[in-house]
Each structure stands twice: as C-alpha cells, then as structure tokens.
Amino acid sequence: MDERVIDLQIDRPHSARMYDYYLGGRTNFTADREAVGKVMAVFPQALVAARANRDFVHRSARYLAEHGIRQFLDIGTGIPTSPNLHEVAQRVAPQARVVYVDNDPIVLTHAQALLKSSQEGRTAYVSADLRSPETILAAPELAETLDLDQPVGLSLNAVLHFVPDADGAHAIVERLKAALAPGSALVISHGTRDFAPAASDQTASVYRSAGTSAQARTRAEFARFFEGWQLVEPGIAVTHRWRPEETDHLSDISDAEASIYGAVAFKP
Ligand SMILES: C[S@@+](CC[C@H](N)C(=O)[O-])C[C@H]1O[C@@H](n2cnc3c(N)ncnc32)[C@H](O)[C@@H]1O
C-alpha cells in the first residue's frame, strides 16, 4: 500500500466520486455532488445509466467466470461498491485472481476494501493510469498475481470514455490485448452519443469543464476496440440489453436512458 501523503483534491470533482454518487455511495464531496447536479440538468437519466452500467459489470464478470476465466485485470475499477468484481467472480470460482487498476487517489485510499479476497483466490491493487499500459503491464503486483501465459479477463468498464482519441484510446487497448494469451476475454462498457446526442455532448462538456477529458463514441468506434477478437452473443448491445437477468436493478429502460454500450469478446 502506498504510504505517501495522498492529495484527494476534494475541492474539485472526480469521475470516480461522481460515479459513486450516481450509485448512491457515500464517498463523494460537495464538488462531486455539484458536478453531478450539472450532469443531471442536461442528462436526468444519469443515475439510471450508471446503475445499468454497474449491472452490466456484474453480469459480464459472472459470465466470464462461468466460462472458465480465472484471472481478471480490471482497469478503471472505481470506488469499491459491493459487490466488487472479485466478489462476483469468486462466488463462481473462489480461486479467481483479480488485479484492480485505477488512477484516482481516492480509489487508492479504499484499496483495502478491494483486497478482501476469498482464501483460495487473490486480489491486488495497482495505482496507475490506463494511458500508460506499459506501466500497468510491468507492475510487480500484476506479475505476482496473474500469469499472462494463461487467459485473463480484461475489463475496461466506463473508463475508456475518459480517454480521448488524442490520447490514443484504441492503441492503448490494442497494447493490452496483445499482452494477453489466447482464450483471454475483453469486456468494455462505454458511453455513446448514438441515442441522445445533445444530452451526451452536454454531459461530456460538464466533465471537461470539471477537468476530466471525456469522449463518447459511436457504435463503430466502440466496435473497433474488439477488432480481431470474437464477440459473444448478443454482440454489441446497450448495457441493459446485454444478457439481461431478472436480478437486474432495471428493466424496461430505453437505449437513450442507458446510453452506454457493452460487449464481451474472446481472443482466438
Ligand atoms: C465511472 S467509474 C467506473 C467504475 C467501474 N469500472 C464500473 O464500471 O462500475 C470510472 C473509473 O475510471 C477511473 N479512471 C478514469 N480515467 C482513468 C485513467 N486514465 N486511468 C485509470 N483509471 C481511470 C476513475 O478514477 C473511476 O474510478
């Protein structure tokens, strides 16, 4: 665990804490809640979209565990919100190993909660930036926890829309994909402007004015992240339509309300 003094910068909004507030969590401050207020003014369905995304995170992790994935690399983890990815995966496969990665100092302060693994499994936390995939891949915690010669489930949920094209989002994902063994899986959820373009553009500008880069992507741009890998049914879908289950918090919401694509693919 990092023992340096951590500057949480609570006077400015952070995407992790805004997301925590959407989900009804308590790890957020006035600046985060004010920024969420601005998002809600232009995209009142933001809470619904966040909840539908979180349900997708759970269903996709369970799907991977049920289809033999025993190692997970989750980048853009967010503030711990139970159940976390390792809890979902370890319910299916207690021996599952999970490496979490996030660049937000507040997620680092909560990393202990992410490290409560089952006895048989293992979890680790890496404080790093998705825009530096080499740093993530070279992290000692990753090498100690995951065997990259065996399949890994890489998840990039609700994080790539904070990495604009100018930062090389597609090249970053290709670098991570190249490091993984055949049989590995890729899970992505990503904001889109395809269904509610005005609301999406205004939401992105609230994030940008709060100092967070944001870029929604079209279906085709989203699809490019999976190039060369085999999408599982139903392919690219708005989050709430990807293998919905009765236990989901939401049913019967519109694509415009969710406005986030989700998909899962395997490396041939
Ligand atoms: C909206 S939350 C998503 C949390 C979780 N993946 C989910 O979908 O439920 C986005 C997370 O990505 C993190 N994040 C944003 N940009 C990042 C970057 N460049 N590198 C690493 N993490 C990043 C934020 O700190 C935040 O915790």
PDBQT file of the ligand as one rigid body, heavy atoms in Angstrom, charges set to zero:
ROOT
HETATM    1  C1  LIG A 301     -17.257   5.632 -13.969  1.00  0.00    +0.000 C 
HETATM    2  S1  LIG A 301     -16.060   4.818 -12.964  1.00  0.00    +0.000 S 
HETATM    3  C2  LIG A 301     -16.299   3.116 -13.450  1.00  0.00    +0.000 C 
HETATM    4  C3  LIG A 301     -16.084   2.117 -12.331  1.00  0.00    +0.000 C 
HETATM    5  C4  LIG A 301     -16.307   0.656 -12.708  1.00  0.00    +0.000 C 
HETATM    6  N1  LIG A 301     -15.374   0.243 -13.752  1.00  0.00    +0.000 N 
HETATM    7  C5  LIG A 301     -17.710   0.429 -13.195  1.00  0.00    +0.000 C 
HETATM    8  O1  LIG A 301     -17.931   0.445 -14.416  1.00  0.00    +0.000 OA
HETATM    9  O2  LIG A 301     -18.607   0.214 -12.373  1.00  0.00    +0.000 OA
HETATM   10  C6  LIG A 301     -14.565   5.230 -13.859  1.00  0.00    +0.000 C 
HETATM   11  C7  LIG A 301     -13.289   4.915 -13.108  1.00  0.00    +0.000 C 
HETATM   12  O3  LIG A 301     -12.199   5.040 -14.022  1.00  0.00    +0.000 OA
HETATM   13  C8  LIG A 301     -11.148   5.700 -13.392  1.00  0.00    +0.000 C 
HETATM   14  N2  LIG A 301     -10.318   6.342 -14.417  1.00  0.00    +0.000 N 
HETATM   15  C9  LIG A 301     -10.631   7.394 -15.204  1.00  0.00    +0.000 A 
HETATM   16  N3  LIG A 301      -9.617   7.687 -16.045  1.00  0.00    +0.000 NA
HETATM   17  C10 LIG A 301      -8.632   6.761 -15.762  1.00  0.00    +0.000 A 
HETATM   18  C11 LIG A 301      -7.339   6.534 -16.285  1.00  0.00    +0.000 A 
HETATM   19  N4  LIG A 301      -6.833   7.303 -17.245  1.00  0.00    +0.000 N 
HETATM   20  N5  LIG A 301      -6.597   5.529 -15.763  1.00  0.00    +0.000 NA
HETATM   21  C12 LIG A 301      -7.092   4.737 -14.765  1.00  0.00    +0.000 A 
HETATM   22  N6  LIG A 301      -8.331   4.904 -14.242  1.00  0.00    +0.000 NA
HETATM   23  C13 LIG A 301      -9.086   5.912 -14.735  1.00  0.00    +0.000 A 
HETATM   24  C14 LIG A 301     -11.808   6.692 -12.466  1.00  0.00    +0.000 C 
HETATM   25  O4  LIG A 301     -10.934   7.080 -11.414  1.00  0.00    +0.000 OA
HETATM   26  C15 LIG A 301     -13.002   5.894 -11.973  1.00  0.00    +0.000 C 
HETATM   27  O5  LIG A 301     -12.669   5.173 -10.815  1.00  0.00    +0.000 OA
ENDROOT
TORSDOF 0
